[in-house]
Amino acid sequence: MTDPVRLDLWLDVACLFKTRSEAKRACEAGKVSVNDQTAKPNRLVRDGDRIRINRPFGRHQDVVVRLAIDQHVKKAEAKVLYDDVTPKPTAEEVEMRRIERLYRAVARAAGTPDRNQRRELRRLKERR
């Protein structure tokens, strides 16, 4: 057994978040739970703890801590620190994500309105 480590630090070391501050914000927002309990950033993580991270668009990631360390390692070696036990998405979920990506791509392609569209939007807002 290794010594326990702060949750936000371990999430950063395990490369589950880009930075420690990003991991801290996620913990404070209630997006991270340890052993089915919402966890604060200063919670201590031990070997064998089960962590659930709520990701955007209704997804989540489940990991089991194999090794709790506080020293940064290479990203390729960081996967040794945990077992990813997230269930595989169903065919329905895969299709929903594909449609969602297409919708976001179309919305992004629409871009910012041109001068005429802005004027029309302004007129519509003024009528209210």
LUMGU-695092 format. One record per residue (C-alpha): residue number from 1; residue in three letters; x, y, z. Coordinates in steps of 0.001 Angstrom, whole numbers, plus 500000, padded with zeros to 6 digits. Example, Ala and Ser with C-alpha at 12.3 -4.5 7.8 and 13.67 -1.06 7.14 Angstrom:
// residues 2
(1,'ala',(512300,495500,507800))
(2,'ser',(513670,498940,507140))
END
This chain:
// residues 128
(1,'met',(500000,500000,500000))
(2,'thr',(501148,503510,499224))
(3,'asp',(500435,506669,501177))
(4,'pro',(497138,508407,500374))
(5,'val',(497248,511339,497935))
(6,'arg',(494977,514364,497397))
(7,'leu',(492287,513646,494820))
(8,'asp',(492956,516686,492621))
(9,'leu',(496667,515925,492551))
(10,'trp',(496134,512256,491674))
(11,'leu',(493688,513136,488865))
(12,'asp',(496352,515421,487391))
(13,'val',(499169,512872,487790))
(14,'ala',(497002,510142,486213))
(15,'cys',(496344,512476,483241))
(16,'leu',(492574,512302,483694))
(17,'phe',(492554,516125,483662))
(18,'lys',(495011,518446,481922))
(19,'thr',(495889,520435,485040))
(20,'arg',(495477,520187,488781))
(21,'ser',(493383,523355,488824))
(22,'glu',(491023,521856,486242))
(23,'ala',(490680,518745,488420))
(24,'lys',(490056,520957,491442))
(25,'arg',(487299,522873,489641))
(26,'ala',(485646,519611,488586))
(27,'cys',(485706,518343,492187))
(28,'glu',(484258,521601,493503))
(29,'ala',(481505,521454,490876))
(30,'gly',(480508,517983,492103))
(31,'lys',(481588,516201,488913))
(32,'val',(483906,513747,490698))
(33,'ser',(482863,511100,493198))
(34,'val',(484952,508576,495101))
(35,'asn',(483309,505339,496238))
(36,'asp',(479875,506767,495307))
(37,'gln',(480323,509900,497443))
(38,'thr',(480827,513383,496005))
(39,'ala',(484427,514301,496708))
(40,'lys',(486200,517548,497470))
(41,'pro',(489646,518211,495980))
(42,'asn',(491426,517593,499284))
(43,'arg',(489943,514120,499782))
(44,'leu',(492602,511455,500142))
(45,'val',(492706,508719,497500))
(46,'arg',(494016,505250,498312))
(47,'asp',(494698,502137,496267))
(48,'gly',(491436,500402,495353))
(49,'asp',(489209,503495,495468))
(50,'arg',(486618,503735,492692))
(51,'ile',(486377,507180,491047))
(52,'arg',(483566,508344,488760))
(53,'ile',(484119,511460,486656))
(54,'asn',(481112,513070,484964))
(55,'arg',(482185,514211,481516))
(56,'pro',(480365,516629,479177))
(57,'phe',(477231,515616,477249))
(58,'gly',(476002,513108,479845))
(59,'arg',(478994,510785,479649))
(60,'his',(481013,509487,482593))
(61,'gln',(484279,507688,483230))
(62,'asp',(484807,505059,485941))
(63,'val',(488305,504206,487135))
(64,'val',(489722,502115,489962))
(65,'val',(492924,503426,491561))
(66,'arg',(495762,500929,491280))
(67,'leu',(498582,503106,492580))
(68,'ala',(498251,506412,494441))
(69,'ile',(501320,508545,493768))
(70,'asp',(501907,512296,493780))
(71,'gln',(504904,512470,491422))
(72,'his',(504268,513199,487745))
(73,'val',(505022,510408,485295))
(74,'lys',(504958,510238,481508))
(75,'lys',(501493,510197,480004))
(76,'ala',(502050,506717,478535))
(77,'glu',(503009,505405,481996))
(78,'ala',(500107,507198,483733))
(79,'lys',(497633,504571,482502))
(80,'val',(499309,502088,484861))
(81,'leu',(497996,504105,487830))
(82,'tyr',(494368,503079,487251))
(83,'asp',(492040,500534,485657))
(84,'asp',(489403,502074,483401))
(85,'val',(486181,500176,484121))
(86,'thr',(483860,502445,482125))
(87,'pro',(481246,500328,480349))
(88,'lys',(481351,500380,476552))
(89,'pro',(478708,502661,474977))
(90,'thr',(475678,500987,473438))
(91,'ala',(474953,501305,469728))
(92,'glu',(472196,503792,470575))
(93,'glu',(474615,505997,472561))
(94,'val',(477156,505897,469739))
(95,'glu',(474490,507021,467264))
(96,'met',(473328,509814,469596))
(97,'arg',(476903,511097,469930))
(98,'arg',(477351,510997,466139))
(99,'ile',(474183,513034,465595))
(100,'glu',(475232,515463,468330))
(101,'arg',(478646,515974,466678))
(102,'leu',(476941,516641,463339))
(103,'tyr',(474576,519137,464954))
(104,'arg',(477468,520994,466626))
(105,'ala',(479420,521034,463327))
(106,'val',(476452,522552,461489))
(107,'ala',(475906,525115,464236))
(108,'arg',(479594,526060,464146))
(109,'ala',(479576,526278,460335))
(110,'ala',(476728,528776,460471))
(111,'gly',(479199,531125,462118))
(112,'thr',(478479,534707,463055))
(113,'pro',(475619,536508,461327))
(114,'asp',(476398,538910,458513))
(115,'arg',(475282,542555,458507))
(116,'asn',(471792,541862,457144))
(117,'gln',(471188,539022,459605))
(118,'arg',(472325,541216,462516))
(119,'arg',(469942,543976,461444))
(120,'glu',(467082,541489,461197))
(121,'leu',(467893,540112,464661))
(122,'arg',(467967,543655,466048))
(123,'arg',(464551,544406,464513))
(124,'leu',(463083,541241,466004))
(125,'lys',(464434,542107,469451))
(126,'glu',(463055,545649,469278))
(127,'arg',(459545,544389,468458))
(128,'arg',(459311,542492,471736))
END
